[in-house]
């Protein structure tokens, strides 16, 4: 089974057993998370969501992504601004995709 669901303002296309990285969730590592905002399951698309569809995942860990450097400058104006950023994430393993 394959599904498309929404979390953190993004859409994820998954199958059972997939490992995905999503925006950080408040759940603890080892707990289960159920997503009910499912847009598509096995050829069935919703308007906008499929009724009774659920994607169940297990939280494997939390972490931060690789650092990116944001460097802004204005030529000939002596303006330079260097800033780093590490985005937090949650690693999920898709356990089950179900439809009523």
MDAnalysis code that builds the backbone (N, CA, C; Angstrom):
import MDAnalysis as mda
import numpy as np

u = mda.Universe.empty(300, n_residues=100, atom_resindex=np.repeat(np.arange(100), 3), trajectory=True)
u.add_TopologyAttr("name", ["N", "CA", "C"] * 100)
u.add_TopologyAttr("resid", np.arange(1, 101))
u.add_TopologyAttr("resname", ["UNK", "UNK", "UNK", "UNK", "UNK", "UNK", "UNK", "UNK", "UNK", "UNK", "UNK", "UNK", "UNK", "UNK", "UNK", "UNK", "UNK", "UNK", "UNK", "UNK", "UNK", "UNK", "UNK", "UNK", "UNK", "UNK", "UNK", "UNK", "UNK", "UNK", "UNK", "UNK", "UNK", "UNK", "UNK", "UNK", "UNK", "UNK", "UNK", "UNK", "UNK", "UNK", "UNK", "UNK", "UNK", "UNK", "UNK", "UNK", "UNK", "UNK", "UNK", "UNK", "UNK", "UNK", "UNK", "UNK", "UNK", "UNK", "UNK", "UNK", "UNK", "UNK", "UNK", "UNK", "UNK", "UNK", "UNK", "UNK", "UNK", "UNK", "UNK", "UNK", "UNK", "UNK", "UNK", "UNK", "UNK", "UNK", "UNK", "UNK", "UNK", "UNK", "UNK", "UNK", "UNK", "UNK", "UNK", "UNK", "UNK", "UNK", "UNK", "UNK", "UNK", "UNK", "UNK", "UNK", "UNK", "UNK", "UNK", "UNK"])
u.atoms.positions = np.array([
    [0.832, -1.190, 0.000],
    [0.000, 0.000, 0.000],
    [0.873, 1.248, 0.000],
    [0.432, 2.251, -0.738],
    [1.132, 3.520, -0.786],
    [0.153, 4.631, -0.447],
    [0.678, 5.716, 0.137],
    [-0.182, 6.822, 0.544],
    [0.585, 8.136, 0.460],
    [-0.182, 9.214, 0.364],
    [0.362, 10.566, 0.461],
    [-0.326, 11.228, 1.647],
    [0.471, 11.717, 2.620],
    [-0.109, 12.396, 3.779],
    [0.609, 13.716, 4.019],
    [-0.012, 14.555, 4.864],
    [0.484, 15.910, 5.114],
    [0.919, 16.036, 6.563],
    [2.114, 16.580, 6.777],
    [2.566, 16.965, 8.112],
    [3.606, 18.066, 7.975],
    [3.569, 19.026, 8.858],
    [4.535, 20.116, 8.827],
    [4.464, 20.967, 7.578],
    [3.283, 21.018, 6.926],
    [3.125, 21.824, 5.729],
    [3.700, 21.192, 4.473],
    [4.115, 19.920, 4.565],
    [4.685, 19.229, 3.414],
    [3.933, 17.928, 3.168],
    [4.024, 17.422, 1.953],
    [3.373, 16.166, 1.595],
    [4.428, 15.084, 1.416],
    [4.135, 13.875, 1.914],
    [5.071, 12.759, 1.853],
    [4.398, 11.564, 1.191],
    [5.073, 10.968, 0.209],
    [4.601, 9.787, -0.506],
    [5.339, 8.593, 0.086],
    [4.598, 7.700, 0.764],
    [5.230, 6.623, 1.519],
    [4.587, 5.274, 1.229],
    [5.322, 4.223, 1.557],
    [4.828, 2.851, 1.557],
    [5.170, 2.267, 2.924],
    [4.573, 1.125, 3.264],
    [4.854, 0.508, 4.559],
    [6.317, 0.103, 4.619],
    [6.968, 0.434, 5.741],
    [8.373, 0.109, 5.934],
    [9.332, 1.226, 5.547],
    [8.837, 2.302, 4.945],
    [9.704, 3.411, 4.545],
    [10.213, 4.180, 5.766],
    [11.381, 4.780, 5.617],
    [11.959, 5.659, 6.627],
    [11.936, 7.071, 6.056],
    [11.329, 8.022, 6.794],
    [11.234, 9.399, 6.315],
    [11.678, 10.360, 7.402],
    [12.094, 11.545, 6.983],
    [12.477, 12.622, 7.893],
    [11.470, 13.746, 7.720],
    [10.803, 14.145, 8.816],
    [9.778, 15.184, 8.766],
    [10.172, 16.313, 9.710],
    [9.428, 17.415, 9.636],
    [9.649, 18.508, 10.575],
    [9.450, 17.990, 11.999],
    [10.149, 18.572, 12.960],
    [10.167, 18.042, 14.324],
    [8.755, 17.936, 14.918],
    [8.474, 16.764, 15.513],
    [7.199, 16.492, 16.172],
    [7.419, 16.432, 17.681],
    [6.393, 16.728, 18.503],
    [6.566, 16.736, 19.956],
    [6.586, 15.348, 20.602],
    [6.383, 14.273, 19.843],
    [6.323, 12.927, 20.399],
    [7.708, 12.427, 20.793],
    [7.738, 11.523, 21.791],
    [9.004, 10.966, 22.263],
    [9.458, 9.828, 21.351],
    [10.758, 9.533, 21.396],
    [11.309, 8.441, 20.603],
    [10.722, 7.114, 21.094],
    [10.346, 6.255, 20.159],
    [9.750, 4.964, 20.496],
    [8.230, 4.969, 20.515],
    [7.609, 6.148, 20.488],
    [6.145, 6.219, 20.509],
    [5.585, 6.171, 19.088],
    [4.286, 5.933, 18.997],
    [3.608, 5.883, 17.700],
    [2.902, 7.199, 17.409],
    [2.866, 7.554, 16.124],
    [2.185, 8.761, 15.652],
    [1.225, 8.340, 14.554],
    [-0.017, 8.858, 14.600],
    [-1.005, 8.551, 13.577],
    [-1.360, 9.829, 12.830],
    [-1.260, 9.769, 11.506],
    [-1.608, 10.896, 10.652],
    [-2.928, 10.581, 9.954],
    [-3.901, 11.497, 10.111],
    [-5.214, 11.293, 9.497],
    [-5.435, 12.203, 8.286],
    [-4.521, 13.151, 8.047],
    [-4.621, 14.028, 6.880],
    [-4.006, 13.316, 5.678],
    [-4.720, 12.303, 5.162],
    [-4.232, 11.479, 4.059],
    [-4.909, 11.943, 2.770],
    [-4.104, 12.304, 1.775],
    [-4.637, 12.823, 0.510],
    [-4.919, 11.726, -0.507],
    [-4.169, 10.607, -0.423],
    [-4.230, 9.584, -1.465],
    [-3.838, 8.235, -0.865],
    [-4.646, 7.183, -1.148],
    [-4.320, 5.825, -0.709],
    [-4.685, 4.856, -1.823],
    [-3.703, 4.122, -2.356],
    [-3.938, 3.074, -3.354],
    [-4.928, 3.452, -4.450],
    [-4.741, 4.576, -5.091],
    [-5.613, 4.977, -6.191],
    [-6.868, 5.719, -5.762],
    [-7.120, 5.851, -4.470],
    [-8.274, 6.590, -3.962],
    [-7.795, 7.961, -3.526],
    [-8.314, 9.008, -4.174],
    [-7.937, 10.358, -3.765],
    [-9.117, 11.006, -3.061],
    [-8.816, 11.849, -2.080],
    [-9.852, 12.495, -1.289],
    [-10.151, 13.896, -1.779],
    [-11.144, 14.527, -1.144],
    [-11.507, 15.899, -1.479],
    [-11.609, 16.730, -0.211],
    [-10.600, 17.216, 0.432],
    [-9.195, 16.992, 0.119],
    [-8.615, 15.732, 0.784],
    [-9.256, 15.207, 1.841],
    [-8.699, 14.050, 2.537],
    [-9.569, 12.811, 2.336],
    [-8.946, 11.636, 2.403],
    [-9.663, 10.371, 2.283],
    [-10.288, 10.058, 3.647],
    [-11.600, 9.801, 3.668],
    [-12.291, 9.510, 4.927],
    [-11.855, 8.166, 5.481],
    [-11.492, 8.138, 6.766],
    [-11.137, 6.896, 7.440],
    [-9.745, 6.374, 7.150],
    [-8.941, 7.108, 6.406],
    [-7.581, 6.649, 6.101],
    [-6.619, 7.131, 7.181],
    [-5.671, 6.258, 7.534],
    [-4.686, 6.589, 8.558],
    [-3.317, 6.044, 8.153],
    [-2.283, 6.800, 8.509],
    [-0.905, 6.349, 8.354],
    [-0.300, 6.334, 9.755],
    [0.141, 5.154, 10.202],
    [0.716, 5.009, 11.536],
    [2.227, 4.848, 11.406],
    [2.966, 5.644, 12.185],
    [4.425, 5.637, 12.137],
    [4.994, 5.513, 13.543],
    [6.224, 5.055, 13.623],
    [6.952, 4.994, 14.887],
    [8.065, 6.034, 14.852],
    [8.191, 6.811, 15.950],
    [9.253, 7.806, 16.048],
    [10.541, 7.078, 16.408],
    [11.534, 7.172, 15.523],
    [12.799, 6.489, 15.777],
    [13.767, 7.370, 16.550],
    [13.903, 8.642, 16.127],
    [14.783, 9.562, 16.845],
    [14.512, 10.991, 16.423],
    [15.073, 11.917, 17.186],
    [15.055, 13.341, 16.858],
    [16.488, 13.783, 16.616],
    [16.664, 14.817, 15.816],
    [18.016, 15.304, 15.559],
    [17.995, 16.623, 14.829],
    [19.190, 17.042, 14.402],
    [19.338, 18.270, 13.628],
    [20.050, 17.939, 12.331],
    [19.653, 18.609, 11.255],
    [20.267, 18.387, 9.955],
    [21.632, 19.058, 9.887],
    [22.312, 18.855, 8.771],
    [23.616, 19.452, 8.549],
    [23.488, 20.974, 8.530],
    [24.512, 21.652, 9.046],
    [24.480, 23.108, 9.118],
    [24.591, 23.728, 7.725],
    [23.760, 24.759, 7.508],
    [23.876, 25.553, 6.288],
    [24.325, 26.956, 6.685],
    [25.052, 27.606, 5.815],
    [25.543, 28.956, 6.063],
    [24.753, 29.928, 5.197],
    [24.216, 30.968, 5.828],
    [23.499, 32.031, 5.118],
    [24.414, 33.247, 5.143],
    [24.889, 33.682, 3.979],
    [25.818, 34.804, 3.895],
    [25.212, 35.883, 3.016],
    [24.988, 37.051, 3.624],
    [24.431, 38.184, 2.887],
    [25.481, 39.294, 2.833],
    [25.538, 39.986, 1.718],
    [26.431, 41.130, 1.643],
    [25.945, 42.117, 0.599],
    [26.383, 43.364, 0.775],
    [26.099, 44.422, -0.193],
    [27.447, 44.906, -0.739],
    [27.648, 44.775, -2.017],
    [28.936, 45.217, -2.547],
    [29.147, 46.729, -2.373],
    [30.359, 47.099, -2.037],
    [30.796, 48.502, -1.887],
    [30.146, 49.222, -0.715],
    [29.437, 48.521, 0.186],
    [28.744, 49.184, 1.304],
    [29.254, 48.723, 2.668],
    [30.251, 47.829, 2.700],
    [30.814, 47.282, 3.941],
    [29.759, 46.586, 4.795],
    [28.813, 45.917, 4.146],
    [27.780, 45.157, 4.857],
    [27.998, 43.672, 4.608],
    [28.258, 42.928, 5.685],
    [28.393, 41.486, 5.610],
    [27.679, 40.870, 6.804],
    [26.920, 39.800, 6.536],
    [26.175, 39.132, 7.605],
    [26.274, 37.632, 7.374],
    [26.896, 36.926, 8.317],
    [27.068, 35.480, 8.214],
    [26.276, 34.829, 9.338],
    [25.440, 33.851, 8.943],
    [24.567, 33.210, 9.920],
    [24.469, 31.727, 9.593],
    [24.467, 30.877, 10.608],
    [24.319, 29.444, 10.419],
    [22.940, 28.978, 10.870],
    [22.498, 27.826, 10.344],
    [21.192, 27.286, 10.727],
    [21.220, 25.763, 10.641],
    [20.657, 25.098, 11.665],
    [20.477, 23.644, 11.652],
    [19.006, 23.359, 11.925],
    [18.323, 22.757, 10.961],
    [16.894, 22.493, 11.070],
    [16.652, 21.222, 11.877],
    [15.799, 21.265, 12.918],
    [15.475, 20.045, 13.655],
    [14.541, 19.134, 12.852],
    [14.676, 17.812, 13.046],
    [13.858, 16.852, 12.326],
    [13.463, 15.705, 13.240],
    [12.495, 14.912, 12.779],
    [12.090, 13.671, 13.429],
    [12.174, 12.561, 12.395],
    [12.826, 11.468, 12.758],
    [12.956, 10.322, 11.864],
    [11.823, 9.355, 12.162],
    [11.016, 9.016, 11.133],
    [9.854, 8.137, 11.291],
    [10.013, 6.875, 10.456],
    [9.456, 5.777, 10.967],
    [9.360, 4.536, 10.218],
    [7.874, 4.247, 10.034],
    [7.423, 4.091, 8.785],
    [6.008, 3.855, 8.493],
    [5.678, 2.395, 8.815],
    [4.724, 2.212, 9.773],
    [4.337, 0.867, 10.190],
    [3.154, 0.340, 9.412],
    [2.102, 1.171, 9.306],
    [0.856, 0.670, 8.746],
    [0.102, 1.776, 8.024],
    [-0.494, 1.414, 6.880],
    [-1.387, 2.306, 6.139],
    [-2.740, 1.614, 6.075],
    [-3.772, 2.269, 6.563],
    [-5.077, 1.610, 6.610],
    [-6.172, 2.534, 6.084],
    [-7.211, 1.906, 5.519],
    [-8.397, 2.589, 5.021],
    [-9.602, 1.853, 5.560],
    [-10.631, 2.600, 5.963],
    [-11.859, 1.954, 6.468],
    [-12.527, 1.124, 5.429],
])
